[in-house]
Amino acid sequence: MKQTHSLLRGGALFCSLLLTGSALAAVSADEAAKLQGSLTPIGAERGASSDGKIPAWNGGLKTPLQFAANGTPLDPFKDEQPLFSIDASNYEQYREQLSPGQIALLQRFPNSFRLPVYPTHRSVAVEHSTAQAAARNAITTRLVNDGNGLEGFAGVVAFPLPQNGLEVLWNHLTRSRNASSSLTNDSAAPQKDGSYTIMTTQQYFTRRDAVQGLEPDEARNILYYYSHKITAPSRMVGEVVLVHETLDQIAEPRLSWLYSAGQRRVRRAPSIAYDTAGPTTAGLRTADSRDMFNGAPDRYDWKLVGKKTLYVPYNSYRLASPELSYEELIQPGHVSPEATRYELHRVWEVVATLKPGMRHIYSKRHYFIDEDTWAILEADHYDSRGELWRVGEAHSFYHPTGKAAVNAMEVTYDLNNGRYIASGLTNEQRQPFDFGYQASASDYSPGALRSKGLR
């Protein structure tokens, strides 16, 4: 009865939004109503695929999860075995369900790289507040300033019914994440022989609407606040980065600052954007490749190819397990495939091509975005000659405490030099996740950097 009441209340809210927002409607009322029918509340196809390999979405995981001592959910699918594995000997028969980057990795490491394929589970739930925001945004949100900003947007999921590539990209940028959280995680960029040094960072993320004490009209053009401080290795301890991520980065560029413990001063860092490579990336990832893509979309033309089915990393609980050591995971050339999990899912396909006269080390970027989360799961990056250069993968899982999908690992492979960087690792952290983190505006002020950076 309680659930029925909630659904009725949600339906009433949706209808009222259709009436009050019709003057600004980004899609028609009939189209928006699909979010209550054939589509999930954030725009994925609710039904199963015609062959039954992709099941219908029924609200996400139904079984309560157990947790490891460090707060990581235990694998609810631990008893499943791979249906099959895709490797260099058989990938041709699965080519249509593989990204160009996955094929390139199979060719680059024919004797060791593979994709273990498991049954598909649509495990990501949609919170009531997320559904409300998506329903509202469907009829009020529009692209402005040549697609570099949003009008009428609030909360999460700007375009649950996207009409073009830019709108799909904005869904990744505005996807549902825990409103305010902190995360202690590790990264490694192994040498060709497999040797590596672990770098540890403490990261903080807060959406503008979750900042305590912030008036509604304050920081109107802010999408979220982010900062991180390096806590290992010792030579880098005390370096802190602060970012005020602006919604329209052409009207108001991203605001960023850096505190250097060695110099003991805070300075503006406008270069933390686009194709710069910071000290935490080993030169293997650009600033706008963190989180698969972030920042301003203005340097590219974004083409929506459509939707397709793809074998993507999914439900990567085992990859985040505290029982898996970094020594087991970090291998020469690529991460160990033993703990990875790939499933067949529907994804949006978007191609970004560098605009004439614009500068970036990537001439083209090819993205595959999960329909159930709007997160980019596969990313292919091409050099100035049009050759595939780097491949990104986000291995995610649904965290019921955070009520959102999080990454067990984000990895970028460099096909030319055979190296990679794996970030977001939490396996060896004692308490990596804090979804109860609360922040005020002062916590994300430049003045707070110095205190965070004290060794």
Secondary structure by P-SEA (a helix, b strand, c coil): caaaaaaaaaaaaaaaaaaaacccccccccccccccccccccccccccccccccccccccccbbbbbccccccccccccccccccccccccccccccccaaaaaaaaacccccccccccccccccccaaaaaaaaaaaccbbbcccccccccccccccccccccaaaaaaaaaaccccccbbbbbcccccccccbbbbbbbbbbbbcccccccccccccccccbbbbbbbccccccccbbbbbbcccccccccccbbbbbcccccccccccccccccccccccccccccccccccccccbbbbbcbbbbbbccccccccccccccccccccccccccccbbbbbbbbbbbbbbbcccccccccbbbbbbbcccccccbbbbbcccccccbbbbbbccccccccbbbbcbbbbbcccccccccccccccccccccccccccccccccccccccccc
